[in-house]
Amino acid sequence: MRHVKLADNCGLKVSVVSLGTWHLPRLPERDEAGAYKIDYEEFKRIMKRAYDEGLTFIDTANRYHGGITPVPLTHVGNAERLLGKAIKELGLDREELVIATKVAGRMSPGPNGAGLSRKHVMWQIRESLKRLQMEYVDIYYAHTFDPETPKLETLTTFNDLVRQGLVRYLGMSNIPAHHLVEYVMLAREWRLEPIVVLQYRYNLLDRSIERDIIPIAKRFGMGIAAYSPLAQGLLAGKYVDFKSRKWVIPPLSRGTYQDFSRFFTDENLKLMLELNEFARERGLTMAQLATAWVINMGEGVWGVPIIPIVGVSRLQHLEEALEAADVKLTHDDLKALDEIVKSSRTT
Ligand SMILES: NC(=O)c1ccc[n+]([C@@H]2O[C@H](COP(=O)([O-])OP(=O)(O)OC[C@H]3O[C@@H](n4cnc5c(N)ncnc54)[C@H](OP(=O)(O)O)[C@@H]3O)[C@@H](O)[C@H]2O)c1
């Protein structure tokens, strides 16, 4: 797997594809809260294969469980726990891994149980490190915006975490553009550790970050980690029966516990059929096409590193993602894909 510098304004190198842990491989049984039990052995196989292939950039968050969303407070922390356990049991070299986790989501019911306050962040970094069985994380993200905490409080706390050796680099996720710029400028003004990486949704169906977030990343030398590159599986074509040209929900898929009905439109069905054809003509699966599109948009169009964070619920998904890392899409391909998406939106 190729490795690239995550951002102009830092020296960290990461694999061109990252592995996410929001949803993990699942067993058919569910617990009393309706959460799928996690297929830990399959997750371990995925981690081992990823590591052996050089996919060493791993994304998690303090709130993730792996088999349910939204995550009840009884289930938070599970993904970090399983990730830490798998890394230990597999004997992976921690220094070869780039581990990113996040803070801000609700972790306990009290008034300080969520957000970006000094109290919450100082508590959660220690909890994340315990769950991960690590001494530090490589990237610590603000997961969402917290309008109640002064920005400087969060930035100085994040700065302290770097100084204390608990965190190597800082990131921000899902923060509205104007607030993001304020954080970046404040960090500069106060000579605090800079934000080096942004994490936002980016895929063929949702290109909203092209308006402001990507230009901001470019302007300030930040890299982007793109979540849901397959629009949560939709762009893998798994929700379409291509023979009958109808939407379907496959057993055990994310669609069995999350409401995907808003995606199941005639427009999107047409798009899936055309993307399927486009991928087939180039010898790719739809998942590979969607993942490669994100990388190629970063490298070929925007001139900003855009690392797709793929979610995989079985080893086969990972195999496809590994191959996608080297797929080169030409400018003509990217233009043709723009046209396919545009035309599906206007019919
Ligand atoms: N910062 C944030 O707020 C935020 C938000 C969302 C995600 N994230 C991060 O980004 C990561 C990726 O997000 P995501 O899971 O939504 O990504 P995604 O890549 O858009 O969707 C992953 C899902 O697509 C399906 N899939 C993947 N490869 C496939 C293949 N080759 N063939 C058929 N189906 C395939 C699987 O669905 P099934 O599970 O149904 O099999 C898989 O769980 C997360 O794990 C998390 O680390 C961050």
The ligand as a MOL file (V3000), in Angstrom:
LIG
                    3D

  0  0  0     0  0            999 V3000
M  V30 BEGIN CTAB
M  V30 COUNTS 48 52 0 0 0
M  V30 BEGIN ATOM
M  V30 1 N -16.3400 11.5640 11.8780 0
M  V30 2 C -17.5370 11.0720 11.7810 0
M  V30 3 O -18.5330 11.6520 12.2250 0
M  V30 4 C -17.7200 9.7490 11.0900 0
M  V30 5 C -18.9940 9.3870 10.6160 0
M  V30 6 C -19.1110 8.1690 9.9490 0
M  V30 7 C -17.9990 7.3510 9.7730 0
M  V30 8 N -16.7790 7.7280 10.2790 0 CHG=1
M  V30 9 C -15.5870 6.8560 10.1110 0
M  V30 10 O -15.4960 6.4540 8.7550 0
M  V30 11 C -15.5030 5.0330 8.6700 0
M  V30 12 C -16.1670 4.6050 7.3930 0
M  V30 13 O -17.5160 5.0480 7.3560 0
M  V30 14 P -18.5970 4.0590 6.7850 0
M  V30 15 O -18.5310 2.7820 7.5330 0
M  V30 16 O -19.8740 4.7770 6.6900 0 CHG=-1
M  V30 17 O -17.9520 3.8220 5.3150 0
M  V30 18 P -18.4670 3.2480 3.9540 0
M  V30 19 O -17.2180 2.7050 3.3360 0
M  V30 20 O -19.2250 4.2870 3.2220 0
M  V30 21 O -19.4840 2.0740 4.2880 0
M  V30 22 C -19.0110 0.8650 4.8040 0
M  V30 23 C -20.0390 -0.2350 4.5790 0
M  V30 24 O -20.1580 -0.5050 3.2060 0
M  V30 25 C -20.3080 -1.8840 2.9860 0
M  V30 26 N -19.1730 -2.3370 2.1960 0
M  V30 27 C -17.8750 -1.9900 2.2850 0
M  V30 28 N -17.1450 -2.5740 1.3310 0
M  V30 29 C -18.0010 -3.3170 0.6030 0
M  V30 30 C -17.8470 -4.1550 -0.5240 0
M  V30 31 N -16.6600 -4.3170 -1.1030 0
M  V30 32 N -18.9450 -4.7890 -0.9990 0
M  V30 33 C -20.1510 -4.6200 -0.4350 0
M  V30 34 N -20.3610 -3.8360 0.6470 0
M  V30 35 C -19.2940 -3.1820 1.1560 0
M  V30 36 C -20.3440 -2.5390 4.3630 0
M  V30 37 O -21.7190 -2.5630 4.7100 0
M  V30 38 P -22.3660 -3.6420 5.7080 0
M  V30 39 O -21.8250 -3.3000 7.0420 0
M  V30 40 O -23.8170 -3.4200 5.5290 0
M  V30 41 O -21.8850 -4.9840 5.2280 0
M  V30 42 C -19.5940 -1.5390 5.1970 0
M  V30 43 O -19.9260 -1.6000 6.5610 0
M  V30 44 C -16.2170 4.5750 9.9500 0
M  V30 45 O -15.8940 3.2530 10.2970 0
M  V30 46 C -15.6690 5.5730 10.9430 0
M  V30 47 O -14.3730 5.1730 11.3570 0
M  V30 48 C -16.6310 8.9170 10.9070 0
M  V30 END ATOM
M  V30 BEGIN BOND
M  V30 1 1 1 2
M  V30 2 2 2 3
M  V30 3 1 2 4
M  V30 4 1 4 5
M  V30 5 2 4 48
M  V30 6 2 5 6
M  V30 7 1 6 7
M  V30 8 2 7 8
M  V30 9 1 8 9
M  V30 10 1 8 48
M  V30 11 1 9 10
M  V30 12 1 9 46
M  V30 13 1 10 11
M  V30 14 1 11 12
M  V30 15 1 11 44
M  V30 16 1 12 13
M  V30 17 1 13 14
M  V30 18 2 14 15
M  V30 19 1 14 16
M  V30 20 1 14 17
M  V30 21 1 17 18
M  V30 22 2 18 19
M  V30 23 1 18 20
M  V30 24 1 18 21
M  V30 25 1 21 22
M  V30 26 1 22 23
M  V30 27 1 23 24
M  V30 28 1 23 42
M  V30 29 1 24 25
M  V30 30 1 25 26
M  V30 31 1 25 36
M  V30 32 1 26 27
M  V30 33 1 26 35
M  V30 34 2 27 28
M  V30 35 1 28 29
M  V30 36 1 29 30
M  V30 37 2 29 35
M  V30 38 1 30 31
M  V30 39 2 30 32
M  V30 40 1 32 33
M  V30 41 2 33 34
M  V30 42 1 34 35
M  V30 43 1 36 37
M  V30 44 1 36 42
M  V30 45 1 37 38
M  V30 46 2 38 39
M  V30 47 1 38 40
M  V30 48 1 38 41
M  V30 49 1 42 43
M  V30 50 1 44 45
M  V30 51 1 44 46
M  V30 52 1 46 47
M  V30 END BOND
M  V30 END CTAB
M  END
